[in-house]
Amino acid sequence: MSPAGPLVPGPLVPGPPVPGLVVGCDWAGAEAPERLLGEREREHAAGLGGPRRVEWVRARLTAKAAVRWATGRGGVQLVPAGAHGAPLVLGRSGAAAPVTVSLAHTGSVSVCAVAAPGAGPRIGVDLEPADPRNEVLLPRLLAAGDEAALPRQGDLGQWATVLVVCKEAALKAYLAPSPRLRDYRLVRRAPGGLWVRAPEPGLPDLRLWLRRWRGGDGRVRVAALCAPEGAAFGVRRTTPAAVVRALREGSGPPPVRAPVRARGPAG
């Protein structure tokens, strides 16, 4: 189920830093220590309860490690910034840092995309369980041309899951000019990549990548990354131990997979 091409092509190899980074972490069976959060993050976490709090903390710790690995910045805090949900990254001084972050989490799995200066501000990532019951969402998802751009694969529920992650990632990247997912139209552009078109004129098309993820709980998730033309992202699948070690000791990241890059149409 990778109609847009795999999010992570190529083998796991060491590589130089890239302008953007996507980090995924499966926290199944591992503690996400709240003491590694900053003061403002702990204040926000205190207002949450149950599984929502656990998932929120896991996602923030994953993101803090991702920011360190992508930019070298330690001690950052990620605080809610607005209705569109994108967190604001604060440096040690409390001032906003020139880093764009997008988060997604479901169950034990957290994913974070980081765009450092030079990678562009418009990024979005989403993650959803592959669920056949998602078929009921199709009337809220489908726009003219979507099926031509993203042909049906598997059952309708799986196809609907792919549509959801593509359009939720786009909504985040565009900062939600429309709350309706069907307003984000999928298009194919040469040489075969999947792109999304914004509901408002004047906004650029953005590139989409997809990946399936099987978590430690055995459930399959689908992840989507939405980013501008020309953006390059390395991709790392990491562990809770590596995240905690990075936040405690400032240790280096795991190896980076070959970066994905958004290219424009041929010719």
N, C-alpha and C positions, 0 to 999 in steps of 0.2 A: 504494500500500500504506500508507494512513493511516487505518485503521479507527477510531482513537481521535480523529481530527481532527489537523490538522498541528501539530507542535511549534512551528513558527514561522509564525504567521499575519501577514498584512500586509506592507507594503513595508519596506525598510531605511530607517529615519529616525532622526535624532538624537532623544534623549529624556533625561529626568531619570533619576537613579539609581533603581533599584527594589530591593526587599528581597532578591531573589535574582537570580542570574545564571548562565546556561549559556554556556560558551565551547567552541567546537570549533576545532581546528587540524589541518591536514594538513601533516605534516612531510616529505612526499615530496621527495627531492633536497636537503634542507636539513640543515645541521649543528645538533645540539642541544648547545650547549656546556656541559659539566659544570662548568666554572668558575663558572657562575651558580647552582649549587646551594650550599646551606649545608653546614657541616661535617658535621652528622649525616646529611644526605642523601647526601653524597659517601661517607661510611662505608658506608651501606647499598648504594649503587650498586656499590661496590668488590667486594661479595660476589656480584654477579650477573655473568652472562657472555653474550656473543653478542647475538642479537636481543632477548632479554629485557631486557638492560641498556639497549639503545638505546630500546626502547619505554618502559621505566620512566622514563628521564631525560626523554624527550619529554613524558610525561604530567605529571611533576612541574613542569617549566618552564611548561607550559600552565596548570597549577593555580595556580602562584605568581603568574602574570600575572592570572589570573581573580580571585584574592583581592585583589590590588592594585586592580583595576578596580572590584570590587564593594564594597570596604570602605575603600579608601585605605591599607591596611596594606602597607608594604613590608618587605622583609627577613625574611619569614616562612619557616619550614621546615615541610615536611609529612613526618611520620615515621609508620611503622606503629604502630597503636595496639592491635590485638587481632586475634583470629581472624576476626572479621567483615570485616576488611579496610579499614574506613574509616580514613583517615589522621587523625592528630591534628595540628592547626595550632598551631605554636609561634611566639610573637612574638619580637622582637629580644632580649628579656630571657631567653628560654628558657621562659617561662611559657606555659601553654595560652591561646590566644586564643579569644574567644567566637564562633567561626566554624565552621560545619559544611560539610564538603567531601565530595563523592563523585566518584570517578574511573572512567573506562573507556578502554581503548585496544585497538586491533587494527591490526596493520600500521603504516602511517604516520599513522593518524588517532588523535588524542587528544581526549577530551571531558571537561570538568569542570563540575560543578554546585556553586555556592557559595550557602549560605544564611547571610546576615548576620543579626545579632540582629533579631528581628521577623519573619523568614521561617519560623521553625519548625525544629526539629531533625531531623525525619524527611524526608530526601531520599535518592534513589538514582538513579543514571544507569547505563545499560548500552549497549553498542555491539557489534554482531556482524555478520559478513559474511553477506549473503543467499546461502544455499547450499542447492541442492536436496537435498543429502545429509542435511540436518538432519531430514528426515522420520523417520529412525530414532529421533529423540529423543522423538517424540510419546507413547509409553507412559509416559515419565518426566515429562511436562508436563501432560497433560490432567486436569482436575478436573471434577466435575459442574457444569454450567452454563457452562463456558468457551466452548463453541462457540456458545451462544446470545448470549453477551456479545460475542464476537469471531468473527463468521462467517468461514468459509474464503474466502480470496481468493488467486487464483493457484494454483500447485502446492502440494502438501503441504509441501515443503521450505521455501518462502517463508513459509507460514503458521506452520510450526514455528519459524522464525527470529523472527517477531513474538512468538510466545508466549514464547520464551526471553528476549528483551530485556525484555518486560514483567515477567516473574517474577524475573529476575535484579535488575532495578531495585528491585522490591518487596522482595526478600530483603535488599538493602543498606539500603533505607530503614527497614525494621523491625529491622535489626541481627540478622537471621538467627535468629528464634525456632525455625525449622525449616530444616534443610538441604535438604529435599525441595521441588523447585520446584512440584510438583503441589499442595502444601498451600496455595499462594497462589492463591485463587480470583478469577477475573475476573467483574465484575458491571457491568451498565448502570444508571445512575441518571439521572433526568430532570435537565436537558433533553437527554440523549443522550450524556453523557460516559462514558468508560470508567474504571472504578475497580477497585481490588484490595482483597480482604478478607484480613485476616491469619489465620494458623492458630491463634492464641490468642485467647480471648474478652477483651473489654475494650479491645482496640487499635482505633483508628479506621480506617475505610476511607481509602485514599489515591487521589489522582487520577493518571491516566496520560496522557501525550502521546507520540506517535510521529512520527518523521521518517526519510525515506530520505536517504542521503548517498552521493554518488558521489565517491570519492577521486581523487587525481591518478594513481593506478595503474589507474583505470578500473573498479575493483570497487565494487559497491554495498553499503553497510552500512545497517543499521537501528538507529536510536537510540531509546531510551525514557527518559523522565523520570518519576519517581514523587515526588509531593509532597503535603503536607496540603491539606485544604480551606482556601481563603482565601489560600494562598500565591501570590505573584506573582513571575514570573521574566522578566527580559529575556534575549534570546538574541543572541549574537554569533558569527559565523564569522570567524575571524581568520587571520593568516598567521604563519609562524615569525619573519619580520622584525619584526612588531609585538610578538610575545611577547618577543623578545630586547631590543628597544628599551625596552619597559616595565620589564624587569628591570635594564637598565643605567642608564637615564636617568629612570625613573619617569614616562614619557610617558603621556598619556591614552589611553583605549580607543578602538577603532573605534566607529562609530555602533551604537546598540542598535536591534534590531527591536522592534516593538510587543510589550509584555509579554504572556505567557500567564498566566492566573489560574485557580486551581481554585475552582469555585463549588459550593455544595451543591445539593440538589434543589430544583426550583421549588416555590413555595408553602410 
